[in-house]
């Protein structure tokens, strides 16, 4: 299965829209945050970044509704990834905007699949339930009411010491769950089993990319290959976006033409076909 909007399949989502911009860095995978780099280049658009910043919201909240009409016309769901925020960042100023996002956008776009990726999976249930409580003032429980049918929740895991996020993610009632090993900063497959991926519907892998201010961290092809093999054993589709800007293979540095190792033709043969998608189903029949 390939993306209907991204035929190049260079990204693992179809469309991107974020209900606010920015989040606080909390772990090593945040070091080279590309969204923070965007904010430095375009401060008027994205605002500040990190602790104490003002909340910056996009101007066009009708955009997801246009995406939804597009998906309905296309005849299949489209995936939307909020790429410049963490939807479950615990900041008081985000309570109302998060409620607006879930109640006025997510529940009204049933032909879209929202891919909500976080480094805070332990907060998902509380934040979603609180957001939906605000809408009608009545208690909302994911375990009782059931998961939102057009939302897939994801957890970022950059190193083995953050594998606990997968266990937290698996506690969330969800239409789908995915894990993003992005950026992959160390070996993780040796600390995982196929059973650990039970209940996970999709995995993405990505090596770190160079930014103007920081060199990319090393990503070893062996780490990627071992993780992809484990996913195959578990029957979980895996999408390798890129190997990164600092790649080693067999102990030797590998240079790629595009500077980020995103062309599968440059990868070892066993990895070249590892851009796989799960089956996404819209919350409503698409006609």
Number of C-alpha atoms within 10 A of each C-alpha: 8 13 17 16 12 13 10 9 16 16 16 19 21 18 18 15 19 20 23 23 25 27 23 17 17 11 12 14 20 17 15 21 17 15 18 25 15 15 18 15 11 12 13 10 15 21 19 20 22 12 11 9 12 13 16 16 16 13 10 9 16 10 12 20 18 12 21 22 15 16 23 21 13 14 14 18 27 24 26 22 18 19 21 21 21 21 26 23 20 15 11 7 10 16 16 13 15 21 21 18 19 18 18 15 18 21 17 14 22 25 30 32 27 25 21 22 23 23 24 19 23 20 17 23 20 13 18 21 17 20 22 22 16 16 16 10 10 10 11 19 17 16 12 8 9 12 18 19 19 24 23 22 22 27 28 24 26 26 18 16 11 15 19 13 19 23 15 15 27 22 13 19 20 20 18 25 23 27 24 23 24 21 29 27 22 18 17 20 18 11 10 13 13 15 10 14 22 12 17 22 20 23 24 24 24 23 30 27 24 17 13 8 8 10 13 21 21 20 25 24 21 14 18 24 17 15 21 24 17 19 20 14 13 16 15 23 20 26 24 27 22 23 29 27 24 22 24 17 13 9 10 9 13 14 15 17 9 11 15 21 24 21 16 18 11 15 16 11 9 10 18 13 13 18 20 19 19 16 10 16 19 21 18 14 12 15 10
